């Protein structure tokens, strides 16, 4: 769908989350509920990008460095 691998992973994660939202049936037994929750978390972890390991896409550069104290109001 997308050429950039990070955007492809985000698109896949969105698809998994949409499918999860549409699945409204929740098992009533605790073991089945925990198994379902574990499977959902595994599915999200597989397709979610790890943003901490990704290189930064943009950089911020200071235009000016004014280190003055903020102005105070008169009389206070």
FIZA-925713 format. One record per atom (N, C-alpha, C): residue number from 1; x, y, z. Coordinates in steps of 0.1 Angstrom, whole numbers, plus 2048, in hexadecimal, padded with zeros to 3 digits. Example, Ala and Ser with C-alpha at 12.3 -4.5 7.8 and 13.67 -1.06 7.14 Angstrom:
2
rec num:1 | X:884 | Y:7C7 | Z:84E
rec num:1 | X:87B | Y:7D3 | Z:84E
rec num:1 | X:884 | Y:7DF | Z:84E
rec num:2 | X:880 | Y:7EA | Z:847
rec num:2 | X:889 | Y:7F5 | Z:847
rec num:2 | X:881 | Y:800 | Z:84F
// end
This chain:
76
rec num:1 | X:808 | Y:7F4 | Z:800
rec num:1 | X:800 | Y:800 | Z:800
rec num:1 | X:809 | Y:80D | Z:800
rec num:2 | X:812 | Y:80D | Z:809
rec num:2 | X:81B | Y:819 | Z:809
rec num:2 | X:829 | Y:814 | Z:807
rec num:3 | X:831 | Y:81E | Z:802
rec num:3 | X:83F | Y:81A | Z:7FE
rec num:3 | X:848 | Y:81B | Z:80A
rec num:4 | X:845 | Y:823 | Z:814
rec num:4 | X:84E | Y:824 | Z:820
rec num:4 | X:84B | Y:819 | Z:82A
rec num:5 | X:854 | Y:812 | Z:82F
rec num:5 | X:851 | Y:806 | Z:838
rec num:5 | X:84B | Y:80B | Z:845
rec num:6 | X:84E | Y:816 | Z:84A
rec num:6 | X:848 | Y:81B | Z:857
rec num:6 | X:839 | Y:81E | Z:855
rec num:7 | X:836 | Y:824 | Z:84A
rec num:7 | X:828 | Y:827 | Z:847
rec num:7 | X:820 | Y:81A | Z:844
rec num:8 | X:827 | Y:810 | Z:83E
rec num:8 | X:820 | Y:804 | Z:83C
rec num:8 | X:81D | Y:7FD | Z:849
rec num:9 | X:826 | Y:7FE | Z:853
rec num:9 | X:823 | Y:7F8 | Z:860
rec num:9 | X:818 | Y:7FF | Z:867
rec num:10 | X:818 | Y:80C | Z:866
rec num:10 | X:80D | Y:814 | Z:86C
rec num:10 | X:7FF | Y:810 | Z:865
rec num:11 | X:7FF | Y:80F | Z:858
rec num:11 | X:7F3 | Y:80B | Z:851
rec num:11 | X:7EE | Y:7FD | Z:856
rec num:12 | X:7F8 | Y:7F4 | Z:857
rec num:12 | X:7F4 | Y:7E6 | Z:85C
rec num:12 | X:7EF | Y:7E7 | Z:86A
rec num:13 | X:7F5 | Y:7EF | Z:873
rec num:13 | X:7F0 | Y:7F0 | Z:881
rec num:13 | X:7E2 | Y:7F6 | Z:881
rec num:14 | X:7DF | Y:7FF | Z:878
rec num:14 | X:7D2 | Y:805 | Z:877
rec num:14 | X:7C8 | Y:7FB | Z:873
rec num:15 | X:7CB | Y:7F2 | Z:86A
rec num:15 | X:7C2 | Y:7E8 | Z:866
rec num:15 | X:7BF | Y:7DE | Z:871
rec num:16 | X:7C9 | Y:7DA | Z:879
rec num:16 | X:7C7 | Y:7D1 | Z:884
rec num:16 | X:7BE | Y:7D8 | Z:88E
rec num:17 | X:7C1 | Y:7E4 | Z:891
rec num:17 | X:7B8 | Y:7EB | Z:89B
rec num:17 | X:7AA | Y:7ED | Z:896
rec num:18 | X:7A8 | Y:7EF | Z:889
rec num:18 | X:79A | Y:7F0 | Z:884
rec num:18 | X:793 | Y:7E2 | Z:885
rec num:19 | X:79A | Y:7D7 | Z:882
rec num:19 | X:794 | Y:7CA | Z:884
rec num:19 | X:791 | Y:7C7 | Z:892
rec num:20 | X:79A | Y:7CB | Z:89B
rec num:20 | X:798 | Y:7C9 | Z:8A9
rec num:20 | X:78B | Y:7D1 | Z:8AE
rec num:21 | X:789 | Y:7DD | Z:8A9
rec num:21 | X:77E | Y:7E5 | Z:8AD
rec num:21 | X:771 | Y:7DF | Z:8A8
rec num:22 | X:771 | Y:7D8 | Z:89D
rec num:22 | X:765 | Y:7D2 | Z:897
rec num:22 | X:762 | Y:7C5 | Z:89F
rec num:23 | X:76B | Y:7BF | Z:8A5
rec num:23 | X:769 | Y:7B2 | Z:8AC
rec num:23 | X:764 | Y:7B5 | Z:8BA
rec num:24 | X:757 | Y:7B5 | Z:8BC
rec num:24 | X:751 | Y:7B9 | Z:8C9
rec num:24 | X:74D | Y:7AE | Z:8D2
rec num:25 | X:74F | Y:7A2 | Z:8CD
rec num:25 | X:74C | Y:796 | Z:8D5
rec num:25 | X:757 | Y:793 | Z:8DF
rec num:26 | X:754 | Y:793 | Z:8EC
rec num:26 | X:75E | Y:791 | Z:8F6
rec num:26 | X:75B | Y:784 | Z:8FE
rec num:27 | X:764 | Y:77B | Z:8FF
rec num:27 | X:761 | Y:76F | Z:906
rec num:27 | X:75F | Y:771 | Z:915
rec num:28 | X:757 | Y:76A | Z:91B
rec num:28 | X:753 | Y:76C | Z:929
rec num:28 | X:75C | Y:765 | Z:933
rec num:29 | X:762 | Y:75A | Z:92F
rec num:29 | X:76B | Y:753 | Z:938
rec num:29 | X:779 | Y:75B | Z:938
rec num:30 | X:77F | Y:75B | Z:944
rec num:30 | X:78B | Y:762 | Z:946
rec num:30 | X:797 | Y:75D | Z:93D
rec num:31 | X:798 | Y:750 | Z:93C
rec num:31 | X:7A3 | Y:74A | Z:935
rec num:31 | X:7A1 | Y:74E | Z:926
rec num:32 | X:795 | Y:74D | Z:920
rec num:32 | X:793 | Y:751 | Z:912
rec num:32 | X:795 | Y:75F | Z:910
rec num:33 | X:791 | Y:768 | Z:91A
rec num:33 | X:793 | Y:776 | Z:919
rec num:33 | X:7A1 | Y:77A | Z:918
rec num:34 | X:7A9 | Y:774 | Z:922
rec num:34 | X:7B7 | Y:777 | Z:922
rec num:34 | X:7BF | Y:772 | Z:916
rec num:35 | X:7BA | Y:766 | Z:910
rec num:35 | X:7C0 | Y:761 | Z:904
rec num:35 | X:7BD | Y:76A | Z:8F8
rec num:36 | X:7B1 | Y:76F | Z:8F8
rec num:36 | X:7AD | Y:779 | Z:8ED
rec num:36 | X:7B5 | Y:786 | Z:8EE
rec num:37 | X:7B7 | Y:78B | Z:8FA
rec num:37 | X:7BE | Y:797 | Z:8FD
rec num:37 | X:7CD | Y:795 | Z:8F9
rec num:38 | X:7D3 | Y:78A | Z:8FD
rec num:38 | X:7E1 | Y:787 | Z:8F9
rec num:38 | X:7E3 | Y:786 | Z:8EA
rec num:39 | X:7D9 | Y:780 | Z:8E3
rec num:39 | X:7DA | Y:77F | Z:8D4
rec num:39 | X:7D9 | Y:78D | Z:8CE
rec num:40 | X:7D0 | Y:796 | Z:8D3
rec num:40 | X:7CF | Y:7A3 | Z:8CE
rec num:40 | X:7DB | Y:7AB | Z:8D0
rec num:41 | X:7E1 | Y:7AA | Z:8DC
rec num:41 | X:7ED | Y:7B2 | Z:8DF
rec num:41 | X:7F9 | Y:7AD | Z:8D6
rec num:42 | X:7FA | Y:7A0 | Z:8D4
rec num:42 | X:804 | Y:79A | Z:8CB
rec num:42 | X:802 | Y:79F | Z:8BD
rec num:43 | X:7F6 | Y:7A0 | Z:8B8
rec num:43 | X:7F3 | Y:7A5 | Z:8AA
rec num:43 | X:7F7 | Y:7B3 | Z:8A9
rec num:44 | X:7F4 | Y:7BB | Z:8B3
rec num:44 | X:7F8 | Y:7C9 | Z:8B2
rec num:44 | X:807 | Y:7CB | Z:8B3
rec num:45 | X:80E | Y:7C3 | Z:8BC
rec num:45 | X:81C | Y:7C4 | Z:8BD
rec num:45 | X:824 | Y:7C0 | Z:8B0
rec num:46 | X:81E | Y:7B7 | Z:8A9
rec num:46 | X:824 | Y:7B2 | Z:89C
rec num:46 | X:825 | Y:7BD | Z:892
rec num:47 | X:81A | Y:7C5 | Z:891
rec num:47 | X:819 | Y:7CF | Z:886
rec num:47 | X:81C | Y:7DD | Z:88A
rec num:48 | X:81D | Y:7E0 | Z:897
rec num:48 | X:820 | Y:7ED | Z:89C
rec num:48 | X:82F | Y:7F1 | Z:89A
rec num:49 | X:832 | Y:7FD | Z:894
rec num:49 | X:840 | Y:800 | Z:893
rec num:49 | X:845 | Y:805 | Z:8A1
rec num:50 | X:852 | Y:802 | Z:8A2
rec num:50 | X:859 | Y:806 | Z:8AF
rec num:50 | X:85F | Y:814 | Z:8AC
rec num:51 | X:858 | Y:81F | Z:8B1
rec num:51 | X:85D | Y:82C | Z:8AE
rec num:51 | X:869 | Y:830 | Z:8B5
rec num:52 | X:86D | Y:829 | Z:8C0
rec num:52 | X:879 | Y:82C | Z:8C7
rec num:52 | X:886 | Y:828 | Z:8BF
rec num:53 | X:884 | Y:81E | Z:8B6
rec num:53 | X:88F | Y:819 | Z:8AE
rec num:53 | X:890 | Y:820 | Z:8A0
rec num:54 | X:886 | Y:827 | Z:89D
rec num:54 | X:885 | Y:82E | Z:88F
rec num:54 | X:88E | Y:83A | Z:890
rec num:55 | X:895 | Y:83D | Z:885
rec num:55 | X:89D | Y:84A | Z:884
rec num:55 | X:893 | Y:856 | Z:884
rec num:56 | X:898 | Y:861 | Z:889
rec num:56 | X:88F | Y:86D | Z:888
rec num:56 | X:88C | Y:871 | Z:87A
rec num:57 | X:880 | Y:875 | Z:877
rec num:57 | X:87C | Y:879 | Z:86A
rec num:57 | X:87E | Y:888 | Z:868
rec num:58 | X:87F | Y:890 | Z:872
rec num:58 | X:881 | Y:89E | Z:871
rec num:58 | X:889 | Y:8A3 | Z:87D
rec num:59 | X:890 | Y:8AE | Z:87B
rec num:59 | X:898 | Y:8B4 | Z:885
rec num:59 | X:893 | Y:8C2 | Z:888
rec num:60 | X:895 | Y:8C6 | Z:894
rec num:60 | X:891 | Y:8D4 | Z:898
rec num:60 | X:89E | Y:8DC | Z:89B
rec num:61 | X:89F | Y:8E7 | Z:895
rec num:61 | X:8AB | Y:8F0 | Z:897
rec num:61 | X:8A6 | Y:8FD | Z:89C
rec num:62 | X:8AD | Y:902 | Z:8A7
rec num:62 | X:8A9 | Y:90F | Z:8AD
rec num:62 | X:8AD | Y:91A | Z:8A3
rec num:63 | X:8A4 | Y:923 | Z:8A1
rec num:63 | X:8A7 | Y:92F | Z:899
rec num:63 | X:8AE | Y:939 | Z:8A1
rec num:64 | X:8A9 | Y:93C | Z:8AD
rec num:64 | X:8B0 | Y:945 | Z:8B6
rec num:64 | X:8B0 | Y:940 | Z:8C4
rec num:65 | X:8B9 | Y:943 | Z:8CB
rec num:65 | X:8BA | Y:93E | Z:8D9
rec num:65 | X:8BA | Y:94A | Z:8E3
rec num:66 | X:8AE | Y:94E | Z:8E6
rec num:66 | X:8AC | Y:95A | Z:8EF
rec num:66 | X:8AA | Y:954 | Z:8FD
rec num:67 | X:8B3 | Y:956 | Z:905
rec num:67 | X:8B2 | Y:950 | Z:913
rec num:67 | X:8AE | Y:95B | Z:91D
rec num:68 | X:8A5 | Y:964 | Z:919
rec num:68 | X:8A1 | Y:96E | Z:923
rec num:68 | X:896 | Y:969 | Z:92C
rec num:69 | X:896 | Y:96F | Z:937
rec num:69 | X:88B | Y:96B | Z:941
rec num:69 | X:87E | Y:971 | Z:93C
rec num:70 | X:873 | Y:96A | Z:93F
rec num:70 | X:866 | Y:970 | Z:93A
rec num:70 | X:863 | Y:97D | Z:941
rec num:71 | X:85C | Y:986 | Z:93A
rec num:71 | X:859 | Y:993 | Z:93F
rec num:71 | X:84F | Y:992 | Z:94A
rec num:72 | X:851 | Y:99B | Z:954
rec num:72 | X:848 | Y:99B | Z:960
rec num:72 | X:83F | Y:9A7 | Z:95E
rec num:73 | X:833 | Y:9A5 | Z:965
rec num:73 | X:829 | Y:9B0 | Z:965
rec num:73 | X:82D | Y:9BA | Z:96E
rec num:74 | X:82A | Y:9C6 | Z:96B
rec num:74 | X:82D | Y:9D2 | Z:974
rec num:74 | X:825 | Y:9D0 | Z:981
rec num:75 | X:82B | Y:9D3 | Z:98D
rec num:75 | X:823 | Y:9D3 | Z:999
rec num:75 | X:822 | Y:9C6 | Z:9A0
rec num:76 | X:829 | Y:9BC | Z:99B
rec num:76 | X:828 | Y:9AF | Z:9A1
rec num:76 | X:835 | Y:9A9 | Z:9A4
// end
